[in-house]
């Protein structure tokens, strides 16, 4: 019988350590590095995953030193991503709940956004300076901006943009790693995913953030809305997949849901708003009417 990828990883430390270390520096493929850590933490516990990450960290440092490259930033980014992956994998494995893990990510992000606004007296000015420096550095490298001022308009919501990006990467790694672990004997991924629900506390926080953004009560509200919107996008996806599972829809019926993300621009943004709205409505009124457990 052919082994699943999760089973293959669980039985081969050298291979998974190599993948954890090798995928980290490769841009978007770093999500797969974190996903492997999630899978190991779910299947074999946080200690095993932590040892894997420490070995991978040592391998990366040795390689970067040997190649004469800058390793400190890579180590910091790797350690941050892997610590989050270990925590999420261990939490999901212990409680068999993706919803709990996603809630934990969002709560940490909420405290991060609010804490940054408290610690930095003028966050908008901070991000304006950051963006100006980034534009200047990129222009020195030959990158030209048609309208630099348009980029500077992001300053009020940069905290939310960065946090939302980190949350998206973490949740994608969590979902992928949990899927691999499920196929190797871990908690049932399908049941966990279809039952993602963020709850009234996060829903209430999102409502207050929406109200604050509408009333223009400060940049924190808009940043929190971006952060929480990511969570509701995944809840919206869970709703659609739940109905597809209960009604026996073929996989091709879900193509219109994912196609806009490959079309980019306004199509992707419109679909994100739609999914977030579906997730938010479900959080209060329950769109999974025939029950919440699908096996």
C-alpha positions as semicolon CSV with decimal commas, in nm:
position;residue;x (nm);y (nm);z (nm)
1;X;0,000;0,000;0,000
2;X;0,133;0,340;-0,097
3;X;0,222;0,564;0,197
4;X;0,084;0,915;0,226
5;X;0,323;1,209;0,227
6;X;0,252;1,264;0,597
7;X;0,346;0,904;0,680
8;X;0,658;0,931;0,467
9;X;0,763;1,246;0,653
10;X;0,689;1,100;0,995
11;X;0,923;0,807;0,930
12;X;1,217;1,000;0,783
13;X;1,372;1,268;1,002
14;X;1,663;1,342;0,770
15;X;1,431;1,400;0,474
16;X;1,189;1,625;0,660
17;X;1,470;1,827;0,821
18;X;1,619;1,878;0,476
19;X;1,283;1,995;0,342
20;X;1,216;2,221;0,641
21;X;1,554;2,389;0,596
22;X;1,562;2,387;0,216
23;X;1,217;2,530;0,155
24;X;1,242;2,819;0,403
25;X;1,453;3,057;0,187
26;X;1,242;2,995;-0,127
27;X;0,984;3,272;-0,096
28;X;0,628;3,143;-0,108
29;X;0,754;2,785;-0,070
30;X;0,837;2,871;0,291
31;X;0,470;2,790;0,362
32;X;0,551;2,425;0,285
33;X;0,839;2,436;0,533
34;X;0,601;2,553;0,808
35;X;0,338;2,299;0,696
36;X;0,584;2,013;0,747
37;X;0,651;2,140;1,100
38;X;0,275;2,155;1,167
39;X;0,234;1,798;1,044
40;X;0,516;1,666;1,262
41;X;0,385;1,851;1,568
42;X;0,039;1,698;1,518
43;X;0,165;1,346;1,460
44;X;0,468;1,322;1,688
45;X;0,431;1,609;1,936
46;X;0,590;1,949;1,982
47;X;0,919;1,817;2,117
48;X;0,988;1,613;1,803
49;X;0,899;1,911;1,584
50;X;1,117;2,143;1,793
51;X;1,419;1,911;1,755
52;X;1,361;1,901;1,378
53;X;1,356;2,280;1,365
54;X;1,672;2,316;1,575
55;X;1,858;2,079;1,344
56;X;1,720;2,262;1,036
57;X;1,829;2,593;1,189
58;X;2,180;2,462;1,240
59;X;2,193;2,335;0,882
60;X;2,079;2,673;0,747
61;X;2,335;2,867;0,952
62;X;2,620;2,641;0,843
63;X;2,519;2,670;0,477
64;X;2,484;3,047;0,488
65;X;2,818;3,090;0,665
66;X;2,986;2,859;0,414
67;X;2,835;3,054;0,125
68;X;2,920;3,388;0,283
69;X;2,558;3,501;0,291
70;X;2,360;3,697;0,547
71;X;2,208;3,447;0,788
72;X;2,070;3,647;1,081
73;X;1,751;3,764;0,909
74;X;1,687;3,416;0,773
75;X;1,731;3,265;1,118
76;X;1,491;3,515;1,275
77;X;1,222;3,463;1,009
78;X;1,266;3,087;1,022
79;X;1,252;3,068;1,399
80;X;0,938;3,285;1,405
81;X;0,757;3,078;1,142
82;X;0,860;2,746;1,296
83;X;0,767;2,842;1,652
84;X;0,421;2,941;1,530
85;X;0,394;2,617;1,330
86;X;0,495;2,405;1,631
87;X;0,239;2,578;1,853
88;X;-0,042;2,548;1,596
89;X;0,035;2,185;1,518
90;X;0,054;2,089;1,884
91;X;-0,271;2,273;1,962
92;X;-0,455;2,112;1,670
93;X;-0,321;1,768;1,756
94;X;-0,416;1,799;2,122
95;X;-0,772;1,927;2,073
96;X;-0,852;1,804;1,718
97;X;-0,981;2,152;1,631
98;X;-0,871;2,379;1,348
99;X;-1,120;2,638;1,473
100;X;-0,933;2,668;1,803
101;X;-0,600;2,709;1,627
102;X;-0,734;2,977;1,390
103;X;-0,888;3,158;1,688
104;X;-0,551;3,151;1,863
105;X;-0,379;3,302;1,557
106;X;-0,635;3,583;1,539
107;X;-0,621;3,663;1,911
108;X;-0,241;3,692;1,896
109;X;-0,271;3,916;1,589
110;X;-0,527;4,137;1,763
111;X;-0,293;4,191;2,058
112;X;-0,006;4,252;1,816
113;X;-0,190;4,523;1,621
114;X;-0,322;4,695;1,933
115;X;0,014;4,661;2,112
116;X;0,199;4,816;1,818
117;X;-0,043;5,111;1,814
118;X;0,015;5,163;2,189
119;X;0,394;5,129;2,175
120;X;0,444;5,350;1,869
121;X;0,313;5,699;1,933
122;X;0,242;5,776;1,567
123;X;0,201;5,450;1,372
124;X;0,102;5,624;1,047
125;X;0,418;5,837;1,050
126;X;0,623;5,527;1,133
127;X;0,489;5,341;0,830
128;X;0,523;5,645;0,604
129;X;0,892;5,662;0,690
130;X;0,924;5,287;0,641
131;X;0,758;5,300;0,299
132;X;0,969;5,599;0,191
133;X;1,286;5,410;0,282
134;X;1,164;5,100;0,099
135;X;1,082;5,302;-0,214
136;X;1,426;5,468;-0,204
137;X;1,606;5,133;-0,166
138;X;1,409;4,974;-0,450
139;X;1,471;5,273;-0,678
140;X;1,845;5,237;-0,613
141;X;1,810;4,879;-0,740
142;X;1,645;5,005;-1,059
143;X;1,281;4,949;-0,962
144;X;1,064;5,238;-1,079
145;X;0,729;5,334;-0,928
146;X;0,473;5,502;-1,152
147;X;0,302;5,658;-0,850
148;X;0,495;5,632;-0,520
149;X;0,226;5,836;-0,347
150;X;-0,023;5,555;-0,407
151;X;0,199;5,321;-0,205
152;X;0,224;5,576;0,074
153;X;-0,155;5,573;0,102
154;X;-0,119;5,229;0,262
155;X;0,053;5,378;0,569
156;X;-0,262;5,391;0,789
157;X;-0,334;5,020;0,733
158;X;0,020;4,880;0,704
159;X;-0,001;4,714;1,046
160;X;-0,311;4,530;0,931
161;X;-0,162;4,444;0,592
162;X;0,149;4,289;0,747
163;X;-0,049;4,107;1,016
164;X;-0,304;3,980;0,761
165;X;-0,023;3,852;0,540
166;X;0,136;3,666;0,831
167;X;-0,201;3,522;0,936
168;X;-0,275;3,402;0,584
169;X;0,060;3,224;0,561
170;X;0,014;3,067;0,905
171;X;-0,338;2,942;0,833
172;X;-0,240;2,802;0,492
173;X;0,052;2,617;0,653
174;X;-0,181;2,495;0,928
175;X;-0,437;2,363;0,679
176;X;-0,180;2,193;0,457
177;X;0,009;2,040;0,749
178;X;-0,312;1,920;0,913
179;X;-0,421;1,759;0,585
180;X;-0,092;1,570;0,562
181;X;-0,118;1,465;0,927
182;X;-0,477;1,349;0,879
183;X;-0,371;1,115;0,599
184;X;-0,108;0,967;0,832
185;X;-0,340;0,894;1,126
186;X;-0,380;1,241;1,278
187;X;-0,707;1,421;1,356
188;X;-0,962;1,408;1,073
189;X;-0,892;1,712;0,855
190;X;-1,225;1,715;0,671
191;X;-1,432;1,727;0,986
192;X;-1,211;1,993;1,145
193;X;-1,208;2,216;0,837
194;X;-1,579;2,195;0,766
195;X;-1,655;2,301;1,122
196;X;-1,435;2,611;1,144
197;X;-1,627;2,879;1,333
198;X;-1,461;3,178;1,496
199;X;-1,719;3,242;1,769
200;X;-1,890;3,541;1,924
201;X;-1,585;3,701;2,085
202;X;-1,398;3,737;1,757
203;X;-1,726;3,813;1,578
204;X;-1,804;4,089;1,828
205;X;-1,453;4,232;1,792
206;X;-1,497;4,235;1,414
207;X;-1,832;4,415;1,450
208;X;-1,677;4,683;1,674
209;X;-1,384;4,721;1,434
210;X;-1,627;4,763;1,143
211;X;-1,818;5,026;1,337
212;X;-1,498;5,209;1,425
213;X;-1,379;5,204;1,064
214;X;-1,715;5,335;0,937
215;X;-1,711;5,616;1,191
216;X;-1,346;5,692;1,114
217;X;-1,244;5,649;1,479
218;X;-0,880;5,575;1,404
219;X;-0,649;5,352;1,205
220;X;-0,654;5,070;1,464
221;X;-1,012;4,979;1,372
222;X;-0,926;4,946;1,003
223;X;-0,620;4,737;1,081
224;X;-0,817;4,503;1,306
225;X;-1,084;4,468;1,037
226;X;-0,819;4,352;0,789
227;X;-0,682;4,100;1,037
228;X;-1,019;3,954;1,136
229;X;-1,140;3,957;0,776
230;X;-0,877;3,695;0,692
231;X;-1,022;3,462;0,955
232;X;-1,373;3,504;0,819
233;X;-1,252;3,431;0,465
234;X;-1,149;3,084;0,582
235;X;-1,475;3,041;0,770
236;X;-1,656;3,135;0,449
237;X;-1,459;2,869;0,260
238;X;-1,551;2,616;0,528
239;X;-1,920;2,702;0,480
240;X;-1,906;2,647;0,105
241;X;-1,717;2,320;0,140
242;X;-1,963;2,208;0,410
243;X;-2,257;2,258;0,176
244;X;-2,067;2,087;-0,105
245;X;-2,006;1,787;0,123
246;X;-2,363;1,763;0,254
247;X;-2,515;1,797;-0,094
248;X;-2,266;1,573;-0,269
249;X;-2,153;1,839;-0,516
250;X;-1,875;1,726;-0,754
251;X;-1,541;1,903;-0,717
252;X;-1,586;2,105;-1,036
253;X;-1,867;2,300;-0,867
254;X;-1,603;2,465;-0,646
255;X;-1,395;2,593;-0,938
256;X;-1,581;2,930;-0,951
257;X;-1,484;2,987;-0,587
258;X;-1,110;2,952;-0,646
259;X;-1,080;3,076;-1,004
260;X;-1,094;3,451;-0,913
261;X;-0,779;3,411;-0,701
262;X;-0,588;3,315;-1,015
263;X;-0,739;3,604;-1,209
264;X;-0,596;3,857;-0,966
265;X;-0,686;4,220;-0,908
266;X;-1,047;4,315;-0,849
267;X;-1,172;3,957;-0,906
268;X;-0,969;3,822;-0,615
269;X;-1,061;4,115;-0,389
270;X;-1,432;4,072;-0,467
271;X;-1,418;3,701;-0,382
272;X;-1,233;3,772;-0,057
273;X;-1,503;4,019;0,046
274;X;-1,776;3,771;-0,045
275;X;-1,616;3,486;0,152
276;X;-1,554;3,710;0,454
277;X;-1,918;3,825;0,445
278;X;-2,041;3,462;0,429
279;X;-1,817;3,369;0,721
280;X;-1,930;3,668;0,928
281;X;-2,300;3,596;0,867
282;X;-2,252;3,230;0,955
283;X;-2,082;3,330;1,278
284;X;-2,405;3,491;1,400
285;X;-2,686;3,309;1,222
286;X;-2,547;2,965;1,140
287;X;-2,555;2,877;0,772
288;X;-2,490;2,509;0,842
289;X;-2,855;2,440;0,918
290;X;-2,870;2,060;0,898
291;X;-2,604;2,005;1,163
292;X;-2,241;2,091;1,219
293;X;-2,073;1,751;1,201
294;X;-1,981;1,612;0,862
295;X;-1,758;1,307;0,859
